[in-house]
Amino acid sequence: MVDSPFPPSENEHFSESASGDIVCRYILLDGAIQIRLDARAYSLSRAYATAYAYLDRAWVVFEGDGQSEIRILVRPKKKEVDLDGLAKEFLNELVSVTNYFNNLEANKEVISMIMQRALFSASPQSAPVQPGDLEPAGEDHGQK
């Protein structure tokens, strides 16, 4: 993400990586939040998954190329929403979604192996089907 030559205003907040790169920032606008993410730290699919959780509470618009920077505009559907709190909640959800999918990706082989073992080791212990087993109960079918 390219840093602005201007110092952050009181409405702009950012988070740095261990190397000092700014990986996300949000700016409180009039009735909305602009979130800017470094696409090297957060993928577009993770940002979409995060935004999906907010569709009932906010209008969400994506901008940017998705390659170097992802820009998200979040506008609450209700006017009395704390924008700073909503921005922090959105970014916490982004971290949670990213962590979930990173762990899922890292463990996909183990998960696949466990599922295969569970599916292939469970053999049904049923008795062979007899001709009378398929007839509806309670009907005598002409036999007395």
Backbone as a printed PyTorch tensor [residue, N CA C, xyz], in Angstrom:
tensor([[[  0.8480,  -1.1600,   0.0000],
         [  0.0000,   0.0000,   0.0000],
         [  0.8940,   1.2230,   0.0000]],

        [[  0.5620,   2.1990,  -0.7940],
         [  1.3530,   3.4160,  -0.8750],
         [  0.9210,   4.3370,   0.2550]],

        [[  1.8820,   4.7680,   1.0580],
         [  1.5670,   5.6670,   2.1510],
         [  1.3040,   7.0650,   1.6130]],

        [[  0.3610,   7.7240,   2.2610],
         [  0.0510,   9.0960,   1.8980],
         [  1.1770,  10.0030,   2.3740]],

        [[  1.5480,  11.0220,   1.6070],
         [  2.5830,  11.9500,   2.0600],
         [  2.0770,  12.8560,   3.1840]],

        [[  0.7650,  12.8090,   3.4170],
         [  0.1810,  13.6390,   4.4610],
         [  0.0150,  12.8110,   5.7290]],

        [[  0.2340,  13.3980,   6.8950],
         [  0.0250,  12.6550,   8.1330],
         [ -1.4520,  12.3070,   8.2920]],

        [[ -1.7410,  11.2060,   8.9950],
         [ -3.1430,  10.8230,   9.1610],
         [ -3.9100,  11.8990,   9.9310]],

        [[ -5.1600,  12.0780,   9.5420],
         [ -6.0150,  13.0210,  10.2570],
         [ -6.5980,  12.3140,  11.4750]],

        [[ -7.3640,  13.0370,  12.2700],
         [ -7.9600,  12.4040,  13.4490],
         [ -9.0230,  11.3910,  13.0650]],

        [[ -9.5160,  11.4540,  11.8300],
         [-10.5080,  10.4940,  11.3590],
         [ -9.8840,   9.2860,  10.6630]],

        [[ -8.5640,   9.2610,  10.5430],
         [ -7.8830,   8.1650,   9.8490],
         [ -7.1120,   7.3170,  10.8560]],

        [[ -7.3050,   6.0330,  10.7640],
         [ -6.6510,   5.0890,  11.6680],
         [ -5.9910,   4.0190,  10.8200]],

        [[ -4.8530,   3.4720,  11.2760],
         [ -4.1780,   2.4580,  10.4770],
         [ -3.5110,   1.4230,  11.3670]],

        [[ -3.1810,   0.2900,  10.7360],
         [ -2.5310,  -0.8190,  11.4110],
         [ -1.2880,  -1.1850,  10.6140]],

        [[ -0.1990,  -1.4170,  11.3200],
         [  1.0660,  -1.7480,  10.6650],
         [  1.4120,  -3.2210,  10.8570]],

        [[  2.1400,  -3.7660,   9.8800],
         [  2.6740,  -5.1180,  10.0120],
         [  3.9620,  -5.0450,  10.8200]],

        [[  4.5380,  -6.2000,  11.1000],
         [  5.7940,  -6.2550,  11.8490],
         [  6.9200,  -5.5360,  11.1110]],

        [[  6.8440,  -5.5060,   9.7840],
         [  7.8860,  -4.8420,   8.9970],
         [  7.6570,  -3.3370,   8.8680]],

        [[  6.5640,  -2.8490,   9.4370],
         [  6.2930,  -1.4210,   9.3810],
         [  5.3940,  -0.9950,   8.2370]],

        [[  4.9910,  -1.9380,   7.3750],
         [  4.0810,  -1.6120,   6.2810],
         [  2.6740,  -1.4040,   6.8400]],

        [[  1.9670,  -0.4590,   6.2750],
         [  0.5750,  -0.2580,   6.6680],
         [ -0.2630,  -1.2790,   5.9110]],

        [[ -0.9310,  -2.1850,   6.6360],
         [ -1.7000,  -3.2520,   5.9960],
         [ -3.1760,  -2.9230,   5.9110]],

        [[ -3.6510,  -2.0600,   6.7900],
         [ -5.0360,  -1.6240,   6.6770],
         [ -5.1820,  -0.2550,   7.3190]],

        [[ -6.1240,   0.4780,   6.7800],
         [ -6.4470,   1.7800,   7.3610],
         [ -7.9200,   2.0260,   7.1240]],

        [[ -8.5020,   2.7770,   8.0180],
         [ -9.8750,   3.1850,   7.7960],
         [-10.0110,   4.6650,   8.0900]],

        [[-10.8890,   5.2830,   7.3160],
         [-11.1380,   6.7070,   7.4300],
         [-12.6190,   6.8870,   7.7130]],

        [[-12.9280,   7.6400,   8.7560],
         [-14.3150,   7.9330,   9.0880],
         [-14.7770,   9.1120,   8.2430]],

        [[-15.7470,   8.8640,   7.4010],
         [-16.3040,   9.9000,   6.5320],
         [-17.6330,  10.3570,   7.1180]],

        [[-18.3120,  11.2260,   6.4290],
         [-19.6220,  11.6800,   6.8780],
         [-20.6520,  10.5810,   6.6050]],

        [[-20.9490,   9.7750,   7.6120],
         [-21.9500,   8.7150,   7.4860],
         [-21.4490,   7.4290,   6.8680]],

        [[-20.1550,   7.2910,   6.6960],
         [-19.6080,   6.0740,   6.0820],
         [-18.1750,   5.8470,   6.5580]],

        [[-17.6550,   4.6930,   6.1990],
         [-16.2810,   4.3210,   6.5230],
         [-15.6090,   3.9010,   5.2240]],

        [[-14.4180,   4.4050,   4.9960],
         [-13.6160,   3.9110,   3.8780],
         [-12.5090,   3.0480,   4.4680]],

        [[-12.4760,   1.7830,   4.0550],
         [-11.4590,   0.8450,   4.5290],
         [-10.5320,   0.5560,   3.3560]],

        [[ -9.2350,   0.6530,   3.6110],
         [ -8.2350,   0.3740,   2.5790],
         [ -7.3320,  -0.7420,   3.0950]],

        [[ -7.2440,  -1.8190,   2.3190],
         [ -6.4740,  -2.9970,   2.7090],
         [ -5.3340,  -3.2370,   1.7370]],

        [[ -4.2140,  -3.6500,   2.2660],
         [ -3.1000,  -4.0900,   1.4350],
         [ -3.4520,  -5.4930,   0.9460]],

        [[ -3.5540,  -5.6660,  -0.3620],
         [ -3.9690,  -6.9480,  -0.9380],
         [ -2.9410,  -8.0510,  -0.7110]],

        [[ -1.7170,  -7.6940,  -0.3170],
         [ -0.7260,  -8.7260,   0.0180],
         [ -1.0170,  -9.3400,   1.3810]],

        [[ -1.6810,  -8.5880,   2.2470],
         [ -1.9970,  -9.0740,   3.5920],
         [ -3.3890,  -9.6930,   3.6590]],

        [[ -4.3380,  -9.1350,   2.9220],
         [ -5.7290,  -9.6070,   2.9350],
         [ -6.1840,  -9.8300,   1.5050]],

        [[ -6.6680, -11.0280,   1.2220],
         [ -7.1150, -11.3220,  -0.1410],
         [ -8.5190, -10.7680,  -0.3730]],

        [[ -8.8460, -10.5960,  -1.6260],
         [-10.1570, -10.0930,  -2.0090],
         [-11.2610, -11.0490,  -1.5580]],

        [[-11.0290, -12.3490,  -1.6530],
         [-12.0540, -13.3140,  -1.2330],
         [-12.3250, -13.2240,   0.2610]],

        [[-11.2910, -12.9580,   1.0610],
         [-11.4850, -12.7990,   2.5130],
         [-12.2570, -11.5220,   2.8080]],

        [[-11.9790, -10.4710,   2.0460],
         [-12.7110,  -9.2130,   2.2180],
         [-14.1840,  -9.3870,   1.8430]],

        [[-14.4590, -10.1270,   0.7640],
         [-15.8450, -10.4090,   0.3830],
         [-16.5590, -11.2110,   1.4780]],

        [[-15.8910, -12.2210,   2.0100],
         [-16.4960, -13.0380,   3.0690],
         [-16.8100, -12.1930,   4.3000]],

        [[-15.9460, -11.2720,   4.6210],
         [-16.1840, -10.3810,   5.7520],
         [-17.3610,  -9.4590,   5.4600]],

        [[-17.3820,  -8.8650,   4.2970],
         [-18.4540,  -7.9380,   3.9310],
         [-19.8070,  -8.6270,   3.9390]],

        [[-19.8450,  -9.8850,   3.5630],
         [-21.1030, -10.6370,   3.5260],
         [-21.7810, -10.6370,   4.8910]],

        [[-20.9890, -10.7080,   5.9550],
         [-21.5480, -10.7280,   7.3100],
         [-22.1910,  -9.3980,   7.6910]],

        [[-21.9390,  -8.3380,   6.9280],
         [-22.4490,  -7.0070,   7.2550],
         [-23.5550,  -6.5310,   6.3240]],

        [[-23.9710,  -7.3490,   5.3820],
         [-24.9510,  -6.9090,   4.4070],
         [-26.3100,  -6.5800,   5.0100]],

        [[-26.6420,  -7.1570,   6.1490],
         [-27.9170,  -6.8370,   6.7840],
         [-27.8850,  -5.4930,   7.5040]],

        [[-26.6820,  -4.9930,   7.8080],
         [-26.5380,  -3.7560,   8.5740],
         [-25.9820,  -2.5900,   7.7780]],

        [[-25.3590,  -2.8590,   6.6440],
         [-24.6730,  -1.7850,   5.9290],
         [-24.6680,  -2.0480,   4.4280]],

        [[-24.5300,  -0.9530,   3.6880],
         [-24.2850,  -1.0380,   2.2590],
         [-22.7800,  -1.1500,   2.0900]],

        [[-22.3250,  -2.0800,   1.2770],
         [-20.8910,  -2.3180,   1.1070],
         [-20.5470,  -2.2220,  -0.3750]],

        [[-19.5630,  -1.3890,  -0.6810],
         [-19.1220,  -1.1980,  -2.0680],
         [-17.6150,  -1.4360,  -2.1330]],

        [[-17.1940,  -2.2500,  -3.0830],
         [-15.7690,  -2.5320,  -3.2840],
         [-15.2370,  -1.6940,  -4.4260]],

        [[-14.0060,  -1.2110,  -4.2360],
         [-13.3150,  -0.4320,  -5.2620],
         [-11.8750,  -0.9160,  -5.3280]],

        [[-11.1680,  -0.4810,  -6.3260],
         [ -9.7580,  -0.8450,  -6.4390],
         [ -9.5620,  -2.0370,  -7.3410]],

        [[ -8.3030,  -2.3310,  -7.6080],
         [ -7.9720,  -3.4090,  -8.5310],
         [ -7.9040,  -4.7740,  -7.8610]],

        [[ -7.8480,  -4.8150,  -6.5480],
         [ -7.7630,  -6.0810,  -5.8340],
         [ -6.3860,  -6.7190,  -5.8800]],

        [[ -5.4660,  -6.1290,  -6.6230],
         [ -4.1220,  -6.6800,  -6.7430],
         [ -3.1590,  -6.0690,  -5.7310]],

        [[ -3.1980,  -4.7640,  -5.6090],
         [ -2.2980,  -4.0930,  -4.6620],
         [ -3.0600,  -3.5120,  -3.4810]],

        [[ -4.2680,  -3.0300,  -3.7410],
         [ -5.0630,  -2.4220,  -2.6860],
         [ -6.5300,  -2.7570,  -2.8890]],

        [[ -7.2190,  -2.9920,  -1.7880],
         [ -8.6570,  -3.2250,  -1.8060],
         [ -9.2810,  -2.0720,  -1.0280]],

        [[-10.2060,  -1.3760,  -1.6620],
         [-10.9180,  -0.2860,  -0.9980],
         [-12.3650,  -0.6970,  -0.8110]],

        [[-12.8610,  -0.5030,   0.4000],
         [-14.2260,  -0.8850,   0.7410],
         [-14.9090,   0.3280,   1.3600]],

        [[-16.0640,   0.6640,   0.8550],
         [-16.8670,   1.7260,   1.4340],
         [-18.0340,   1.0700,   2.1580]],

        [[-18.1410,   1.3290,   3.4540],
         [-19.1950,   0.7460,   4.2840],
         [-20.0760,   1.8880,   4.7740]],

        [[-21.3470,   1.8510,   4.4140],
         [-22.2990,   2.8760,   4.8390],
         [-23.4270,   2.1820,   5.6040]],

        [[-23.5310,   2.4490,   6.9150],
         [-24.5830,   1.8010,   7.7100],
         [-25.9770,   2.1390,   7.1880]],

        [[-26.9030,   1.1850,   7.2950],
         [-28.2720,   1.4130,   6.8630],
         [-29.0360,   2.2860,   7.8570]],

        [[-28.5940,   2.2820,   9.1270],
         [-29.2040,   3.1330,  10.1490],
         [-28.2610,   4.2940,  10.4400]],

        [[-28.8100,   5.4560,  10.6740],
         [-28.0060,   6.6670,  10.8680],
         [-27.3110,   6.7250,  12.2260]],

        [[-27.8680,   6.1250,  13.2560],
         [-27.3420,   6.2750,  14.6130],
         [-26.2460,   5.2730,  14.9690]],

        [[-25.5270,   4.7780,  14.0090],
         [-24.4780,   3.7850,  14.2340],
         [-23.1470,   4.4760,  14.5530]],

        [[-22.4200,   3.9310,  15.5300],
         [-21.0760,   4.4050,  15.8630],
         [-20.1160,   3.9310,  14.7730]],

        [[-19.6720,   4.8440,  13.9330],
         [-18.8280,   4.4760,  12.7870],
         [-17.4890,   3.9060,  13.2090]],

        [[-16.8820,   4.4900,  14.2320],
         [-15.5910,   3.9880,  14.7010],
         [-15.7360,   2.5500,  15.2150]],

        [[-16.7810,   2.2960,  15.9820],
         [-17.0320,   0.9350,  16.4820],
         [-17.3070,  -0.0420,  15.3590]],

        [[-18.0780,   0.3870,  14.3600],
         [-18.3790,  -0.4740,  13.2140],
         [-17.1150,  -0.7910,  12.4240]],

        [[-16.2460,   0.1970,  12.2470],
         [-14.9900,  -0.0250,  11.5160],
         [-14.1170,  -1.0370,  12.2400]],

        [[-13.9880,  -0.8740,  13.5540],
         [-13.1750,  -1.8110,  14.3390],
         [-13.7800,  -3.2090,  14.3300]],

        [[-15.0970,  -3.2910,  14.4050],
         [-15.7710,  -4.5890,  14.3480],
         [-15.5600,  -5.2550,  12.9950]],

        [[-15.6390,  -4.4700,  11.9120],
         [-15.4150,  -4.9950,  10.5650],
         [-13.9970,  -5.5520,  10.4410]],

        [[-13.0160,  -4.8090,  10.9330],
         [-11.6260,  -5.2600,  10.8380],
         [-11.3670,  -6.4780,  11.7210]],

        [[-12.0140,  -6.5590,  12.8830],
         [-11.8960,  -7.7650,  13.7120],
         [-12.4790,  -8.9720,  12.9890]],

        [[-13.6070,  -8.7790,  12.3310],
         [-14.2100,  -9.8730,  11.5610],
         [-13.3030, -10.2760,  10.4070]],

        [[-12.6460,  -9.3120,   9.7920],
         [-11.6970,  -9.6050,   8.7160],
         [-10.5490, -10.4780,   9.2130]],

        [[-10.0330, -10.1660,  10.3880],
         [ -8.9680, -10.9870,  10.9800],
         [ -9.4890, -12.3920,  11.2640]],

        [[-10.6940, -12.4920,  11.8030],
         [-11.2800, -13.7970,  12.1170],
         [-11.4910, -14.6360,  10.8570]],

        [[-12.0550, -14.0300,   9.8210],
         [-12.2900, -14.7390,   8.5510],
         [-10.9640, -15.1750,   7.9300]],

        [[ -9.9880, -14.2870,   7.9450],
         [ -8.6680, -14.6120,   7.3790],
         [ -8.0260, -15.7610,   8.1410]],

        [[ -8.0960, -15.7140,   9.4620],
         [ -7.5350, -16.7960,  10.2740],
         [ -8.2440, -18.1190,   9.9940]],

        [[ -9.5650, -18.0970,   9.9090],
         [-10.3310, -19.3170,   9.6420],
         [ -9.9010, -19.9450,   8.3120]],

        [[ -9.8750, -19.1520,   7.2470],
         [ -9.5340, -19.7050,   5.9380],
         [ -8.0650, -20.0920,   5.8370]],

        [[ -7.1860, -19.3660,   6.5150],
         [ -5.7740, -19.7640,   6.5340],
         [ -5.6050, -21.1140,   7.2200]],

        [[ -6.2910, -21.3190,   8.3510],
         [ -6.2250, -22.6090,   9.0460],
         [ -6.8600, -23.7200,   8.2210]],

        [[ -7.9640, -23.4120,   7.5640],
         [ -8.6160, -24.3970,   6.7060],
         [ -7.6850, -24.8330,   5.5820]],

        [[ -7.0210, -23.8770,   4.9650],
         [ -6.0750, -24.1720,   3.8860],
         [ -4.8810, -24.9800,   4.3970]],

        [[ -4.3590, -24.5940,   5.5510],
         [ -3.1880, -25.2850,   6.1100],
         [ -3.5130, -26.7170,   6.5080]],

        [[ -4.7490, -26.9770,   6.8900],
         [ -5.1330, -28.2980,   7.3850],
         [ -5.9970, -29.0850,   6.4100]],

        [[ -6.0950, -28.6520,   5.1570],
         [ -7.0130, -29.3110,   4.2360],
         [ -6.6580, -30.7710,   3.9730]],

        [[ -5.3810, -31.1180,   3.9580],
         [ -5.0000, -32.5150,   3.7360],
         [ -5.4080, -33.3890,   4.9220]],

        [[ -5.2210, -32.8870,   6.1290],
         [ -5.6120, -33.6410,   7.3250],
         [ -7.1250, -33.8040,   7.3720]],

        [[ -7.8500, -32.7380,   7.0720],
         [ -9.3160, -32.8010,   7.0610],
         [ -9.7860, -33.8000,   6.0180]],

        [[ -9.1930, -33.7750,   4.8420],
         [ -9.5600, -34.7080,   3.7750],
         [ -9.2790, -36.1480,   4.1920]],

        [[ -8.1340, -36.3880,   4.8140],
         [ -7.7830, -37.7310,   5.2460],
         [ -8.7720, -38.2410,   6.3100]],

        [[ -9.1290, -37.4010,   7.2520],
         [-10.0880, -37.7950,   8.2960],
         [-11.4520, -38.0960,   7.6830]],

        [[-11.8960, -37.2570,   6.7540],
         [-13.1940, -37.4820,   6.1120],
         [-13.1900, -38.7770,   5.2970]],

        [[-12.1040, -39.0360,   4.5670],
         [-12.0250, -40.2750,   3.7990],
         [-12.0560, -41.4860,   4.7120]],

        [[-11.3080, -41.4270,   5.7970],
         [-11.2820, -42.5470,   6.7360],
         [-12.6650, -42.7630,   7.3400]],

        [[-13.3400, -41.6930,   7.6960],
         [-14.6710, -41.8080,   8.2860],
         [-15.6710, -42.3900,   7.2850]],

        [[-15.6040, -41.9560,   6.0440],
         [-16.5590, -42.4330,   5.0460],
         [-16.2790, -43.8600,   4.5910]],

        [[-15.0110, -44.2030,   4.4260],
         [-14.6810, -45.5260,   3.9070],
         [-14.6240, -46.6030,   4.9830]],

        [[-14.4350, -46.2170,   6.2300],
         [-14.3560, -47.2400,   7.2760],
         [-15.7220, -47.6130,   7.8270]],

        [[-16.7130, -46.8120,   7.5790],
         [-18.0600, -47.1020,   8.0700],
         [-18.7590, -47.9990,   7.0600]],

        [[-18.8290, -49.2930,   7.3650],
         [-19.5300, -50.2170,   6.4780],
         [-20.8760, -50.5560,   7.1160]],

        [[-21.9410, -50.4710,   6.3530],
         [-23.2670, -50.7540,   6.9130],
         [-23.3800, -52.2070,   7.3370]],

        [[-23.9730, -52.4430,   8.4730],
         [-24.1680, -53.7880,   9.0180],
         [-25.6430, -54.1770,   8.8900]],

        [[-26.1770, -54.1200,   7.7020],
         [-27.5910, -54.4300,   7.5200],
         [-27.7550, -55.8660,   7.0230]],

        [[-28.9070, -56.4320,   7.3470],
         [-29.2410, -57.7920,   6.9090],
         [-29.6640, -57.7470,   5.4450]],

        [[-29.4910, -58.8590,   4.7220],
         [-29.9330, -58.8860,   3.3260],
         [-31.4310, -58.6050,   3.2270]],

        [[-31.8470, -57.9550,   2.1710],
         [-33.2500, -57.6130,   1.9700],
         [-33.9960, -58.8610,   1.5200]],

        [[-35.1090, -59.1440,   2.1820],
         [-35.9720, -60.2620,   1.8350],
         [-37.1230, -59.7420,   0.9820]],

        [[-37.7080, -60.5750,   0.1320],
         [-38.7890, -60.1020,  -0.7460],
         [-39.9420, -59.4440,   0.0060]],

        [[-40.3170, -59.9140,   1.1670],
         [-41.4390, -59.3430,   1.9130],
         [-41.0970, -58.0440,   2.6280]],

        [[-39.8300, -57.7210,   2.7070],
         [-39.4130, -56.5060,   3.4300],
         [-39.8340, -55.2200,   2.7260]],

        [[-40.0570, -55.2890,   1.4290],
         [-40.3590, -54.0870,   0.6730],
         [-41.8500, -53.7830,   0.5830]],

        [[-42.7120, -54.6630,   1.1170],
         [-44.1460, -54.4390,   1.0700],
         [-44.5680, -53.5090,   2.1950]],

        [[-45.5330, -52.6440,   1.9440],
         [-46.0060, -51.7260,   2.9830],
         [-46.5860, -52.4920,   4.1610]],

        [[-46.3560, -51.9800,   5.3440],
         [-46.8730, -52.6250,   6.5620],
         [-48.3740, -52.4600,   6.6270]],

        [[-49.0720, -53.4750,   7.1600],
         [-50.5140, -53.3990,   7.3700],
         [-51.3420, -53.8920,   6.2090]],

        [[-50.7780, -54.2690,   5.1260],
         [-51.5340, -54.7840,   3.9930],
         [-51.2530, -56.2680,   3.8660]],

        [[-52.2970, -57.0280,   3.5830],
         [-52.0840, -58.4950,   3.5180],
         [-51.9080, -58.9690,   2.0850]],

        [[-52.1410, -58.1690,   1.0880],
         [-51.8930, -58.4810,  -0.3180],
         [-52.5820, -59.7830,  -0.7520]],

        [[-53.8110, -59.9120,  -0.3150],
         [-54.5900, -61.0550,  -0.7680],
         [-54.3150, -62.3330,  -0.0210]],

        [[-53.4650, -62.3700,   0.9340],
         [-53.1780, -63.5890,   1.6880],
         [-53.9830, -63.5710,   2.9710]],

        [[-54.6450, -64.7190,   3.2740],
         [-55.4220, -64.8290,   4.5090],
         [-54.9830, -66.0060,   5.3010]]])
